[in-house]
Amino acid sequence: MDKSLSYNMMVKRVEDTDLEEILGWFESRGIPMEPDYLSPTGFMVPGKAAGFVFSTDSNFVIFECFVGNPEITSEERQEALRQIVPVMIQEAKEMGYKDAYGFATSQTMIQIGLEQGFRHVEKCDTIVRSLI
């Protein structure tokens, strides 16, 4: 498949020129984010929302770093995310992965995941440690 083509009329691959907009959404929500924390495999509905596919060296990918534009309605963000997740699923399949994991605290993202065939596994806390 030609990677430059959109998978959906609204969804497109995240390009370097989109990062300023996406990082601004994280910043406005008080979430520290750097460009090198985002996977190079990302999808977005411009002006509305984005999500990223993180490759692993095993048989699964991780869907993470979902963010929406806080200046639009919740309904607009949710609709964009509902368009983005199926594209991410298709991309992960084309990449040859067997499973996709998502880690969410947002009830909206949990609901969208369940709608897309994800199943609830467990609740967990996120911990992080700097390696530098």
N, C-alpha and C positions, 0 to 999 in steps of 0.2 A: 504494500500500500504506500502511496506517496505521502510521506510524513508531512508535507507542507499543506496538504488538503485538510479542511475541517471535517470532523466526523459528523457534525450536526450543523445545521444552519447557524446556530447561535454559539456553539462551543468551538473554541480554537485552542491550539497549543500555546502554552505560555512561551513568549520570546523574551530575550534580554530587555527589550524596550518596554515590557509590561511590568518588570520588577518594581520600578519606582511606585507605580499605582498600588500593586499588591502589598508591598512593604508599608505603604501609607495606611492601608486598612489595618494591618497588624498594629502599627504605632498608635492609631486612633483608639484602639481597644486596650492599649497599655500592655501589649504582648511584645516583648523584645524579640526581634527577628533580624537575621542577617541574610544577605543573598546566598551565601555559601551554606546555609542551613536548609535551603530548599532544593529538592530534587530537580535535576534538569528535565524530568518528565512531569510536566504540569499541564493542566487544562483550565480554561477560564471562559466565562461569559463576560466579555469586556464591560467594565463599568459596574459589574454586579457581584461576581464571586469567582473563587479559584480553589483548586485542590491539586494535590501532588501524589504521584506514584513513586514510592521509594523501593528500589530494587534491593534484594538481599542475595546472599550467596547460597541460599537454600531454595526450596520449592515454593516459597510464598513471597508476595510483595506486601508492602504496608501502604495503606491509603492514609494520608496525614496532611497536616497544615492546611485544612480547609479554612477559608476566611471569606467573609462577605463585606461588601461596601456598607459601612454604617450609615451612609447618607441616603440610602434608598429604603424602601419598606421591607419589613420582615418577609412579606409574601413574595416580593421580587427576588430577594436573596434565596429563599427556599426554592422557588421555581428554577432559578439558575443552578442551584446545587442538585436538584432533581434531574437536570439535563447533563450535568458534569459527571456524576457518578457512573451512569451506564457507559459513558465514553471511556472512563478510567477502567472499568471492568473489561471492556473490549480490548483496550490497549494491553492490560495485564495478560489476557488470554493470548494475544498475538506475540507477546514477549515470551510465552511458553511457561508461565507460572501456573501452578495447580490451585493455589488458594490466595485470597487477599484478606489481610487483617486490617481492621480499623480500630483505633483507640479514641473513644469519644466520651466527653462529659456533657456535651450539649444534647438536650433532649431532641432538638430538631435533627441533628446529625444521626442520632440513634434511630429515630423514626425513618429517616430517609434510607439508612442502611437496611433496616428491616424490610422496607418496601422493595428494596433491590435484591432481596434474597439472602442478606447476611443474617446470622443467628446470634443471639446474645450468648456469650460464653461466661463472663464473670466481670465483676467490678474490680478495678485496681487503681492504685495510686501511681503517679508518675514521679520518678526520682531522676536526678541528673547529677553528674559529676564532671567538672572540667578536667580535661586531660592535658592541659598546657600549664 
